[in-house]
Amino acid sequence: MAGDPNHYKGYQDKFKELTAKGWNGKECEKLPALGSGGMFELKGKSPLMVREFRFFKGKVIACSWAPDSSNVALASRFVVGDQGGQVLIVDAKKGTRKTGYNLSGPSKFVQAVAVHAEKDMVVSGGMDNTISLYKEGAPDAVFLESGKQWAGEGTKGHDGMISSLKWHLEDGNKFFSAGGDGEVKLWDINGGADCVSTFFGHSDESTSITVPRDVPGMNTFATCSNDTTVKIWDTRSVKCVQSLHAGKPEDKLSAADYFPNGNAIAAGGQGQTTYMFDIRSTKKIAEYKRNNMKVTGVAFSKSGRAIYVSHEDGRVIIWDTFGPQENQKYACKHDAHFVSSDPKNPKAGAAPESQITYLGLKPDGEFLATGSFNSDVKIWGGLVAAA
């Protein structure tokens, strides 16, 4: 796998040293093993919390980082949708609330949000099968203005809740949506009530949309689904070009993330396993297991060295992609949102409000964000594998 050269610098320096001394094959034993010690070590390295946002009306349901932007003032924005129908844009670096809007009626049950790369413009969707667009109004306006809506009616809308939204990385006027009907759609904000195209292939709810971070020019994107598959779609042919299978009926996939260079993808969900697939060979290459714990979020580090996996007990597990995959063989278990069901009992399980609902890496790898049923969002720094 391609990674950041700094991760391999220890090997390079040691190799040069041994070569200068008349290196031979046996000297290979003197090189540190991957994932063992020195600068390769990930074990026990927990992220550090740098921000916490708690001004939400209920459980945090949907979150999303803004796509990477050349405008520094816009690069640290993060959008959050809560159980009370409040959608807010916050600045993760400054720790401030920027703007937002309030949804009412059936639309308040928001399930997915996405903020534009170059402006404070947000699309949100929820249980009413409708996508709403809100955009900047007057310069001194506190809230975003309602732009337009795409209702889940007829052949062109979603006949199911909106479960994921993602702005197109190359065309700022377009965005993708995934729905409870299993369909994935491409929309144009300047178009009419109909979507631009529909991607058919999932046999159950389509739950998450992901695009490669380091190769925005690719004409493909991926989704995962309750049908236990990850599908790769070509935007030119509007067809599924690859289907990757988790393999177990209980593995209803709800979260996925591309490896930074686009050659692999990780996904997890209702089962206890996070799968890693090699897209080029269409093979499953790793299974990271945490017994009896559902997966709620998946994200690769900037280099791809680590996989961050969030769970329903409020913990984030950090897996070393060069390390073992067995239960409890992870590099680190981080109590990101864990709340004990019995504070007096150190062995008690997690309270229901511990559940992490979102986990995502800022596009440039600087921060990791998590949101939970405990009505909070936390921003994490000090990511060992992000350099």
C-alpha positions, 0 to 999 in steps of 0.5 A: 500500500502507498503511504507517507514516506515518513512512516518508512524513514526508519527503515531507509536510514537503518538500511543505509547504515547497514549497507555502508557496513557491508550489509548481507541478508542476515542483517535484515533481522536487525531491522524493526518489525512493522508495527513493533517499535520506534516511529512505526509504533501505533499501539497505545497512541490515543488521539487528543481532544482539542474541541468539544461542541455541546450546543445541540438539541438532542442526539447528534445524528448526522455530521460531515466535514467540508470537502478540502478547500484552498480557502483556509477560512473554509477548510475547517468547517464541519456540519452537524444535524441533531435529533431536534432538527437543528443543522449547524456549521461549526469551525473545528479550529476556532471552536465557534458556531458559524451559521445554520438553520432549523428544520420543522415538521417531518423534515426535522428528522435529519439523517444526512448532511453535507456542506459545500467546499467553497461556501456555507451551503448545506444539503440535508435529508431525513426520514421524510425522503426529502432533500433540502438545500440551504444557502447563504442569504444577506451578509448579516444573516444569522441563519441560512436561507431555504433554497429548494427541496427535492421531494421523494415522489415519483420516479426521480425521487427517493422512495425511502429515507435519505441516509447519506449525502456527498458533494461532487468533488469536481462539480460544485453544483452537483451532489450524490444521495443514498437512500433507504430504497437502495438507490443512489442519485446524482443531483444538480442544484441548478436543475429541476425537480428530477435528479440527473441520474440514478444508480441501481444495484443495491437490493437493500438500503444504501447507507454510506457514500465515499470518494477517494481523498487523494484522487478527486479526478477519479470518475468513480465513487463507492457506497455500502449497503444493508445488502452486505455489499460495497459497490463501486460506481462509474459516473460516466456509464451510471453503472456498478463496475464492481461489487465487493461482498462482506459474506455474512448475512448479519454484516449489514454495512453502514459505514465505508471509507476509501483508502487515500489512493483509491486502491482499497476500501474499508467497510463495517456495520451491524456485524462485529467485523470491519472488512478491507477490500483490494479494489484492483483484485476485487478481494477481501484482504483483511477482517478486523474483529471486535467481538459483539460490538457493532461498527458505526463509523470507519475512516482511514488515517491520512497515509492509510497506515491506521483505520479508525473504527467507531462502535456503539459503546462509544469507543474508537478502535485504532487498527494498524493495517500492518498489524494483527486483525484478531479481537483485542489485537488492535493498536489502541482502544480509545474511550471517545464517548464512553459513558458507564451504565453504572459509574460505581461499577468499573466493569459495567457496560456502556450506557445507551447515550455512548453510541457514536453516530459519526466518525470522519477524518478531515480531508487533510488529515489534521483532525478526526471528528466523532458525534454521539447520542450524548448530544456532543461532537468532539474534535481529536488531534495528535493523530499518530498515523496522520503525518 
